[in-house]
Amino acid sequence: MIEFEYVHDGAVALVTLARPPANAFTIDGLRQLQQVIEAFNREARVRAIVITGSGPKFFSAGADLNAFADGHRDVARTAASAFGAAFEALQNARAVVIAAINGYAMGGGLECALACDIRIAEEHAQLALPEPAVGLLPCGCGTQTLPWLVGEGWAKRMILTGERVDAATALRIGLVEEVVPQGGARDAALAMAARVTTLSPQAVTSSKTLIHQARNGVPRHAALAVEREMMVDLFDSPNQREGVNAFLEKRKPRWHIETES
């Protein structure tokens, strides 16, 4: 069963979580998501990915808890592996990934959004990692990504006390980057994705890699050395010359997309 839909116009892909009524994840759905992201990684023309949920109420309610009802360790291990692999693939995607949070983002649903580069929430959205309330814990990178975004204190409030935050609070603590009226997240995310396509593909990809070095604890002196080398490496691409010359000639750049050999 296909648990999401996707379309793309070449440069921007739209992935819609589509498993009514709450767009909950199954192991098969997580594997499908991982495969789609890996396919987009191989398509150089896909520059940005927007992920949203179907319907007006849920981005995603997280894991389908029916899988855990029998308490089997093997099922838990398989599910944890699937969550981790899917969301790590999302986090490390070559393209810029934007979450359009159109409603409740709970548990694995919030972890999916956390794995994206940027999050836009609708004003009625609710966000939480309530896994401890059912005897579980966030296993889709949530315990590691959430503190990096909002700090240890808020991460502990949300995970250790079960606190749910609304969109306004999420914006204030840095959990989301923008709040829009109900029904507006998808269009806002697509507009942001379109801006990505106006930038140099190599410069964006290299910059994303460098930003993630800070998250991954690379020592500052080492990261700065890599930063300088990656800057120089951009001169191996015709897009560096195109970008500078387009600016000097007061025109829009015509970026070259380097396809896989």
Stockholm file with secondary structure:
# STOCKHOLM 1.0

chainA/1-261         MIEFEYVHDGAVALVTLARPPANAFTIDGLRQLQQVIEAFNREARVRAIVITGSGPKFFSAGADLNAFADGHRDVARTAASAFGAAFEALQNARAVVIAAINGYAMGGGLECALACDIRIAEEHAQLALPEPAVGLLPCGCGTQTLPWLVGEGWAKRMILTGERVDAATALRIGLVEEVVPQGGARDAALAMAARVTTLSPQAVTSSKTLIHQARNGVPRHAALAVEREMMVDLFDSPNQREGVNAFLEKRKPRWHIETES
#=GR chainA/1-261 SS CCCEEEEECSSEEEEEECCTTTTCBCHHHHHHHHHHHHHHHHCTTCCEEEEEESSSSEEECCBCGGGGTTCCHHHHHHHHHHHHHHHHHHHTCSSEEEEEECSEEETHHHHHHHTSSEEEEETTCEEECCGGGGTCCCCSSHHHHHHHHHCHHHHHHHHHSCCCEEHHHHHHHTSCSEEECTTCHHHHHHHHHHHHTTSCHHHHHHHHHHHHHHHTTCCHHHHHHHHHHHHHHGGGSHHHHHHHHHHHTTSCCCCCCCCCC
#=GC SS_cons         CCCEEEEECSSEEEEEECCTTTTCBCHHHHHHHHHHHHHHHHCTTCCEEEEEESSSSEEECCBCGGGGTTCCHHHHHHHHHHHHHHHHHHHTCSSEEEEEECSEEETHHHHHHHTSSEEEEETTCEEECCGGGGTCCCCSSHHHHHHHHHCHHHHHHHHHSCCCEEHHHHHHHTSCSEEECTTCHHHHHHHHHHHHTTSCHHHHHHHHHHHHHHHTTCCHHHHHHHHHHHHHHGGGSHHHHHHHHHHHTTSCCCCCCCCCC
//
